[in-house]
């Protein structure tokens, strides 16, 4: 199982990567890439929150 700190770090990475894909999709007029970036950004936020919860519960 991943530590809370690792989940938070990976979540931040996925958020940044998703935001980059989302912007690239908008600039290149590629709705598929834009949607993929949006989804990755959201999953990154969720993973970051999981890491925060783990930290609170000491896991």
PyMOL commands that set and color helices and strands:
alter all, ss='L'
color gray80, all
select helices_A, chain A and resi 4-27+31-57
alter helices_A, ss='H'
color red, helices_A
deselect
rebuild
show_as cartoon
